[in-house]
Amino acid sequence: MQELLTAVTYPIVWLICAYVLKIESGLAKLLISLTAAILVYVLIGIRRSKKETNDDNE
């Protein structure tokens, strides 16, 4: 699930950069999209880790 959300985040953020924010630079769109995708991956991992830690403590 984590990888799927990361893969979906990348093109969605790319489209937002292209059409909503009107960013022309392909490099800028690439960097923003990759950063967002990595951030989603890391945040889901942190949330999953905290959830497992809480389950172990109970």
C-alpha atoms as one frame of an Amber mdcrd trajectory, in Angstrom:
protein
   0.000   0.000   0.000   2.854   2.343   0.873   4.511   1.932  -2.510   1.214
   2.332  -4.354   0.471   5.666  -2.683   3.991   6.824  -3.438   3.611   5.869
  -7.101   0.264   7.683  -7.334   1.585  10.787  -5.565   4.275  11.435  -8.159
   2.041  12.001 -11.247  -0.607  13.841  -9.229   1.928  16.353  -7.917   3.459
  16.622 -11.414   0.032  17.582 -12.826  -0.590  20.041 -10.005   2.755  21.690
 -10.732   2.054  21.814 -14.461  -1.553  23.014 -14.513  -2.336  24.612 -11.153
   0.995  26.202 -10.261   1.976  26.734 -13.935   5.591  25.673 -13.392   7.339
  25.530 -16.767  10.641  23.960 -15.736  10.715  20.198 -16.058  13.520  19.949
 -13.526  11.533  21.906 -10.942   8.469  19.702 -11.501  10.646  16.597 -11.226
  12.238  17.701  -7.967   8.938  18.781  -6.396   7.170  15.581  -7.475   9.949
  13.307  -6.264  10.175  15.164  -2.961   6.422  14.805  -2.423   6.508  11.099
  -3.291   9.417  10.450  -0.916   7.708  12.472   1.809   4.548  10.362   1.484
   6.640   7.184   1.678   8.478   8.374   4.792   5.347   9.635   6.558   3.509
   6.357   6.003   6.564   4.463   7.273   6.718   6.600  10.412   3.007   6.148
  11.041   3.280   2.379  10.556   6.295   2.230  12.893   4.476   4.135  15.635
   1.438   1.907  15.220   3.561  -1.246  15.589   5.309   0.220  18.647   1.978
   1.010  20.279   0.708  -2.501  19.551   3.834  -4.013  21.116   3.412  -1.948
  24.280  -0.159  -3.056  24.882
